[in-house]
Amino acid sequence: MAHARVVVLLSCFCFSPAPFAAWTVSKADSTGSMATAYIENSARQRTEIFLDERNFVYIRLRLSAGFETLATSSCPTFQIDNRLPLYHYALGDKCAIDNKTATITPGQISDKAINSLVLHRFMNGNLVSFRYTIENGQYREAEFSLRNSKQALKGAIGADTKISVD
């Protein structure tokens, strides 16, 4: 009887879900690809943060492969650690939707500095939750750990970039 309990207990440990992954950074390469900080969750959704050649910072939410696509009527909202504010960007210059991706522009780095509560919270928070609408009108949520996000973001936007908040 005790042996059976040990086997059941061990099987629980063997098949327990993996913990949240940590953020990683892909380095810039010779093809012109910029360094990107990213994480993928257990549902194979992905969040990326990167710069373009003009030093605009982008946050991208990528849905996993499958049939669901983002509704083109609104930009996803996101919240870090259930703290206010709930971030929402209007479609247009600050948010673009393309089938499986939403790309948000929180700001631009100038003289190695950016004033951004969003980036500060991404670097110092624990969990980011994106809420979005899919094409059929249903709501979905995607969560990502922010473990190691500070190191990965510094790798993508520049270790010497100063992030300030008002």
C-alpha positions as CSV (number, residue, x, y, z in Angstrom):
1,M,0.0,0.0,0.0
2,A,2.8,2.5,0.9
3,H,4.6,1.5,-2.3
4,A,1.5,2.4,-4.4
5,R,1.4,5.8,-2.7
6,V,5.0,6.4,-3.6
7,V,4.4,5.4,-7.2
8,V,1.4,7.7,-7.5
9,L,3.3,10.6,-5.8
10,L,6.3,10.1,-8.2
11,S,4.1,10.0,-11.2
12,C,2.6,13.4,-10.2
13,F,6.0,14.9,-10.2
14,C,6.9,13.3,-13.5
15,F,3.9,14.6,-15.3
16,S,3.4,18.0,-13.7
17,P,3.3,20.9,-16.1
18,A,6.6,22.7,-16.8
19,P,7.1,26.0,-15.1
20,F,6.8,29.2,-17.1
21,A,9.7,29.6,-19.4
22,A,12.1,32.5,-19.0
23,W,12.7,35.4,-21.5
24,T,15.5,35.0,-24.0
25,V,17.2,37.3,-26.5
26,S,18.1,36.6,-30.0
27,K,21.0,38.6,-31.2
28,A,21.1,40.8,-34.3
29,D,22.5,39.1,-37.3
30,S,24.1,40.0,-40.6
31,T,20.7,39.8,-42.5
32,G,19.6,43.0,-40.8
33,S,17.5,41.3,-38.2
34,M,17.4,43.2,-34.9
35,A,17.9,41.7,-31.5
36,T,14.6,40.5,-30.1
37,A,13.7,39.7,-26.5
38,Y,11.0,37.0,-26.5
39,I,9.1,34.4,-24.5
40,E,6.7,31.6,-25.6
41,N,4.0,30.3,-23.3
42,S,2.7,26.7,-23.0
43,A,0.0,27.5,-25.6
44,R,2.8,28.3,-28.1
45,Q,1.8,32.0,-28.1
46,R,4.7,34.4,-28.1
47,T,5.6,37.9,-26.9
48,E,8.5,39.8,-28.5
49,I,10.1,43.2,-27.8
50,F,12.5,44.7,-30.3
51,L,13.7,47.9,-31.9
52,D,13.6,49.1,-35.5
53,E,16.3,51.0,-37.3
54,R,14.8,54.3,-36.1
55,N,14.9,53.2,-32.4
56,F,11.1,52.7,-32.1
57,V,10.3,50.0,-29.5
58,Y,7.8,47.4,-30.5
59,I,5.8,44.8,-28.4
60,R,4.5,42.0,-30.5
61,L,1.9,39.4,-29.5
62,R,1.9,36.3,-31.8
63,L,-0.9,33.8,-31.7
64,S,0.0,30.1,-32.0
65,A,-0.5,28.1,-35.2
66,G,-4.2,27.1,-35.7
67,F,-7.4,28.6,-36.9
68,E,-7.8,31.6,-34.6
69,T,-6.9,35.0,-35.9
70,L,-7.1,38.4,-34.2
71,A,-10.1,40.6,-34.8
72,T,-9.0,43.6,-36.8
73,S,-11.4,45.9,-34.9
74,S,-9.4,46.4,-31.7
75,C,-5.9,46.2,-30.4
76,P,-5.2,43.7,-27.5
77,T,-5.0,45.2,-24.0
78,F,-2.4,44.1,-21.5
79,Q,-1.8,44.3,-17.8
80,I,1.2,43.6,-15.7
81,D,0.8,41.9,-12.4
82,N,-2.9,43.0,-12.2
83,R,-1.7,46.5,-11.5
84,L,-3.2,49.6,-13.0
85,P,-3.2,50.9,-15.6
86,L,-4.6,48.4,-18.1
87,Y,-2.7,49.3,-21.3
88,H,-4.7,49.9,-24.4
89,Y,-3.4,51.4,-27.7
90,A,-5.7,52.5,-30.5
91,L,-5.4,50.9,-33.9
92,G,-3.3,53.0,-36.3
93,D,0.2,54.4,-35.6
94,K,0.5,52.8,-32.1
95,C,-1.1,49.4,-32.9
96,A,-1.2,47.2,-36.0
97,I,-3.1,43.9,-36.4
98,D,-2.0,41.3,-39.0
99,N,-3.9,38.0,-38.8
100,K,-1.9,36.3,-36.0
101,T,0.1,39.3,-34.7
102,A,-0.6,42.5,-32.9
103,T,2.3,45.0,-32.9
104,I,2.2,47.8,-30.4
105,T,4.5,50.8,-30.3
106,P,5.0,52.2,-26.8
107,G,7.7,54.8,-27.7
108,Q,11.0,55.7,-29.2
109,I,14.5,55.7,-27.7
110,S,16.2,59.0,-28.1
111,D,19.8,59.7,-26.8
112,K,19.8,56.3,-25.2
113,A,16.8,57.1,-23.0
114,I,13.0,56.4,-23.1
115,N,10.2,57.4,-20.7
116,S,8.0,54.3,-20.6
117,L,6.1,52.9,-17.7
118,V,5.2,50.0,-19.9
119,L,8.9,48.9,-20.5
120,H,9.7,49.6,-16.8
121,R,6.9,47.2,-15.7
122,F,7.9,44.6,-18.3
123,M,11.4,44.6,-16.9
124,N,10.4,44.6,-13.2
125,G,7.1,42.7,-13.2
126,N,6.2,39.0,-12.7
127,L,3.4,38.3,-15.2
128,V,1.9,40.1,-18.2
129,S,-1.7,39.2,-19.4
130,F,-2.8,40.1,-22.9
131,R,-6.6,40.2,-23.5
132,Y,-7.8,40.2,-27.1
133,T,-10.7,39.4,-29.4
134,I,-10.5,36.8,-32.1
135,E,-12.2,37.2,-35.5
136,N,-15.4,35.5,-34.4
137,G,-15.9,38.0,-31.6
138,Q,-14.8,35.8,-28.6
139,Y,-12.4,37.0,-26.0
140,R,-9.1,35.3,-25.2
141,E,-6.3,35.8,-22.8
142,A,-2.6,35.0,-23.1
143,E,-0.2,35.1,-20.1
144,F,3.5,35.3,-20.1
145,S,6.0,35.1,-17.2
146,L,8.4,38.1,-17.0
147,R,11.1,36.0,-15.4
148,N,14.5,37.2,-16.8
149,S,12.7,39.9,-18.9
150,K,15.0,42.6,-17.6
151,Q,18.2,40.9,-18.9
152,A,16.5,40.0,-22.2
153,L,15.1,43.5,-22.8
154,K,18.4,45.1,-22.1
155,G,19.9,42.8,-24.7
156,A,17.3,43.8,-27.2
157,I,17.1,47.6,-26.6
158,G,20.6,48.2,-25.4
159,A,22.1,47.6,-22.0
160,D,22.9,51.3,-21.7
161,T,19.4,52.5,-22.5
162,K,17.9,54.4,-19.6
163,I,14.2,53.7,-18.9
164,S,12.5,56.3,-16.8
165,V,8.9,56.8,-15.6
166,D,6.9,59.9,-14.7
